[in-house]
Amino acid sequence: MSDHIYPEPVPVSPPASEAELMHRCQQIAGKTVGQLAQQSGLVVPADLRRHKGWLGNLLERILGADAGNQAEPDFVALGIELKTIPLNTRGEPKESTYVCTVTPKALSETHWQTSWLRRKVSKVLWLPVEADNAIALADRFIGQAILWQPSEQQETVLQQDWEELMEIMIAEGAVTAKLGRFLQIRPKAANSRVITRQIGHDGEEEWYHPCGFYLRTSFTQQILSGKACC
């Protein structure tokens, strides 16, 4: 990809409806990351190892996501979260999908219905993207978007996973990534020496190892295949 910087485009306004959002998704399906980057006036990095959020930011920009750094779903008025889903050569999810962080403040949540994680997965726009390392990032294609809401069965399992994981985190301070049928908690940092500071409810500093909630590939494959539950 050339280092040429394209003219700054006019910002895309948020979609006014789900139909408009899906229409925008149809317009980018079958295009490459390089084509979308050129459209947005961005230069494609050589890879995503040092630019992990770059592709998500590009797609948010193209589709008109407006949450920014707010604690809201990416498309605020529609209540829709955007998730890219990297696919391997067989068209299957290549890795588990990060949902949100697990912080001391998050551990104070006691009800699934009002939890931040539930809000993040209540309605998700999945955008499949080629992720074969043999294909240059700029040449990878965007697939057909899927607007998904958990079925009753799926939400039941997610709730059970969340309750079990939260209970163990509160009691023991850590969990193994082996726990959870659809959902797991994993370290979010590069190594266990990384710690993060947060101001607790009592105003005191709290230090913790950053962890995140992730959806297992077996679950996201279920979503891609359109199955209600496995």
Number of C-alpha atoms within 10 A of each C-alpha: 12 6 9 10 11 13 11 11 11 7 10 14 12 21 20 12 12 15 10 13 20 17 14 16 21 14 11 20 16 14 15 18 23 20 17 20 19 18 14 21 16 19 16 23 17 12 13 12 8 9 11 10 10 14 18 15 13 17 22 20 18 20 23 18 23 19 16 13 7 9 10 17 23 24 25 17 15 15 16 24 23 22 20 18 26 19 18 15 12 8 15 19 24 18 17 18 21 18 18 17 18 21 18 19 12 14 14 12 13 12 12 15 11 10 15 19 19 17 17 19 23 17 18 21 22 20 20 22 24 24 21 16 11 8 11 17 21 19 14 20 21 23 21 17 23 16 17 17 15 16 12 11 12 19 17 12 16 23 19 16 19 23 16 14 22 21 15 13 17 13 10 9 13 16 20 13 14 10 13 20 15 20 26 23 26 19 20 18 14 8 10 10 7 12 13 11 12 14 12 12 11 7 8 9 10 16 14 14 18 20 18 17 22 22 20 18 18 15 20 20 17 16 19 17 10 11 12 12 14 8
